[in-house]
Amino acid sequence: MPPAAPDFSWHFTPGNAFRDGDGDGDLGTLSVAAGGTLWLPSGRLVACDPMAYPVLEEGVPPFHDQVVPGHYRLEGAVVTWALADEPPQASPYRDLAAVRLVITEAPTASWEPALSGARRAGDLGPDELQGYGVDAGLGAFHDAAAWPDFADREATRELVRAPFLADGYRHPGPYVITGPGGHQVAVFQSGWGDGVYPTWTGRDEHGGVTCFVTDFFVVPTERGATA
């Protein structure tokens, strides 16, 4: 059985705070950043690194759960850091703890790993999760039908960089980029950088999909040092 999902309601509650490390590290305070809406024309969601693996490429498998085609709201759980034993900074550093694509407003009653390709929940070993590899410090959500708009790899890289460059890399996203044919990709910084990050499917009490959440492991599992 895969491990239990974190309490993502905690991640997405503004004002919640925790200390990094063993309880005496930097203080992180959470806020929720609105990321606009993402168009899913086929209702099949893909998560990937948009720089290392083109978005993009036909054949990247979407998650098994298909939702009704439409525009869905994006939110980022952003951590703003206050450095331990230092005065407040004029421009504090921020990390993205998690990103959420909201499918319905129904309360999430349960979580399960969002799987793609041939993987099924029964294939996961103890403490095993399926995630996507990040090698460029960025993650992305997009519809499985979006790839023709982003087939030019170099042009796509410039599009992906643009919102971060415009902001001076002060905010981790999410940002929604629209291609020449109207398809979209949501891009965001991946927590503390490169790694492998899982996405979770939230379900309501009837089993319907409420959201997809990618966790970047910024918020510690044990929050005994919460401020």
FENVEN-V507547 format. One record per residue. N is the residue number from 0. OMEGA is omega in degrees with one decimal (* if undefined). Layout:
n=N omega=OMEGA
n=N omega=OMEGA
//
This chain:
n=0 omega=176.4
n=1 omega=179.1
n=2 omega=177.8
n=3 omega=178.3
n=4 omega=171.8
n=5 omega=175.1
n=6 omega=-175.0
n=7 omega=174.5
n=8 omega=177.5
n=9 omega=179.0
n=10 omega=-172.7
n=11 omega=173.6
n=12 omega=-178.0
n=13 omega=178.2
n=14 omega=175.2
n=15 omega=-174.0
n=16 omega=-179.7
n=17 omega=175.5
n=18 omega=178.2
n=19 omega=176.4
n=20 omega=-174.2
n=21 omega=177.0
n=22 omega=179.5
n=23 omega=-177.9
n=24 omega=-179.3
n=25 omega=179.8
n=26 omega=177.4
n=27 omega=178.9
n=28 omega=-173.9
n=29 omega=170.2
n=30 omega=-179.7
n=31 omega=-180.0
n=32 omega=175.4
n=33 omega=-177.4
n=34 omega=-178.1
n=35 omega=179.7
n=36 omega=179.3
n=37 omega=-179.8
n=38 omega=173.6
n=39 omega=-176.6
n=40 omega=177.9
n=41 omega=-176.5
n=42 omega=-179.2
n=43 omega=-173.3
n=44 omega=175.1
n=45 omega=172.2
n=46 omega=-176.7
n=47 omega=167.3
n=48 omega=-173.2
n=49 omega=-179.4
n=50 omega=-176.9
n=51 omega=-178.8
n=52 omega=-170.0
n=53 omega=-169.6
n=54 omega=-168.7
n=55 omega=-179.6
n=56 omega=176.6
n=57 omega=177.6
n=58 omega=173.4
n=59 omega=-170.9
n=60 omega=173.7
n=61 omega=174.0
n=62 omega=-177.5
n=63 omega=-176.3
n=64 omega=176.5
n=65 omega=-179.9
n=66 omega=178.8
n=67 omega=177.4
n=68 omega=-179.2
n=69 omega=177.6
n=70 omega=-174.1
n=71 omega=-173.2
n=72 omega=177.7
n=73 omega=176.3
n=74 omega=174.1
n=75 omega=171.5
n=76 omega=-171.3
n=77 omega=175.8
n=78 omega=172.8
n=79 omega=-171.0
n=80 omega=167.5
n=81 omega=-174.0
n=82 omega=-179.4
n=83 omega=174.3
n=84 omega=176.4
n=85 omega=178.5
n=86 omega=179.1
n=87 omega=-179.4
n=88 omega=177.1
n=89 omega=178.6
n=90 omega=-176.1
n=91 omega=-179.8
n=92 omega=-179.3
n=93 omega=174.4
n=94 omega=175.1
n=95 omega=-179.6
n=96 omega=-178.6
n=97 omega=174.6
n=98 omega=-173.4
n=99 omega=170.6
n=100 omega=-173.6
n=101 omega=-179.2
n=102 omega=175.5
n=103 omega=178.2
n=104 omega=178.1
n=105 omega=177.4
n=106 omega=176.7
n=107 omega=-178.1
n=108 omega=-178.2
n=109 omega=-179.7
n=110 omega=171.1
n=111 omega=179.6
n=112 omega=174.3
n=113 omega=-174.2
n=114 omega=179.5
n=115 omega=178.3
n=116 omega=-176.4
n=117 omega=-176.3
n=118 omega=173.9
n=119 omega=-174.9
n=120 omega=-178.9
n=121 omega=179.5
n=122 omega=-175.6
n=123 omega=177.6
n=124 omega=177.8
n=125 omega=177.9
n=126 omega=-179.4
n=127 omega=174.5
n=128 omega=170.6
n=129 omega=177.5
n=130 omega=175.6
n=131 omega=-178.5
n=132 omega=176.9
n=133 omega=-179.2
n=134 omega=-178.0
n=135 omega=177.4
n=136 omega=-178.1
n=137 omega=171.3
n=138 omega=-178.8
n=139 omega=165.5
n=140 omega=172.1
n=141 omega=176.5
n=142 omega=-179.4
n=143 omega=-179.5
n=144 omega=-172.4
n=145 omega=-166.9
n=146 omega=-178.4
n=147 omega=179.2
n=148 omega=-173.8
n=149 omega=-175.1
n=150 omega=178.0
n=151 omega=-171.3
n=152 omega=-177.8
n=153 omega=178.2
n=154 omega=178.9
n=155 omega=178.7
n=156 omega=177.8
n=157 omega=177.1
n=158 omega=-178.0
n=159 omega=-179.2
n=160 omega=-166.4
n=161 omega=-176.9
n=162 omega=178.9
n=163 omega=177.3
n=164 omega=-179.2
n=165 omega=-178.6
n=166 omega=-177.5
n=167 omega=-179.1
n=168 omega=178.9
n=169 omega=-177.8
n=170 omega=-174.1
n=171 omega=-177.9
n=172 omega=11.0
n=173 omega=174.3
n=174 omega=177.8
n=175 omega=-179.7
n=176 omega=179.6
n=177 omega=-180.0
n=178 omega=-175.4
n=179 omega=179.6
n=180 omega=177.6
n=181 omega=176.6
n=182 omega=-171.6
n=183 omega=170.1
n=184 omega=175.0
n=185 omega=-177.9
n=186 omega=-176.1
n=187 omega=175.8
n=188 omega=-173.0
n=189 omega=175.2
n=190 omega=179.9
n=191 omega=175.9
n=192 omega=-172.9
n=193 omega=-179.9
n=194 omega=175.8
n=195 omega=-170.2
n=196 omega=-178.6
n=197 omega=171.0
n=198 omega=-179.7
n=199 omega=173.6
n=200 omega=173.6
n=201 omega=-179.3
n=202 omega=175.8
n=203 omega=-175.0
n=204 omega=178.9
n=205 omega=178.6
n=206 omega=178.9
n=207 omega=-179.8
n=208 omega=176.6
n=209 omega=-175.9
n=210 omega=167.3
n=211 omega=-178.8
n=212 omega=169.6
n=213 omega=-178.2
n=214 omega=-179.4
n=215 omega=170.9
n=216 omega=177.7
n=217 omega=177.8
n=218 omega=-178.4
n=219 omega=178.5
n=220 omega=177.4
n=221 omega=-176.3
n=222 omega=-178.9
n=223 omega=-179.0
n=224 omega=-179.4
n=225 omega=-179.3
n=226 omega=*
//
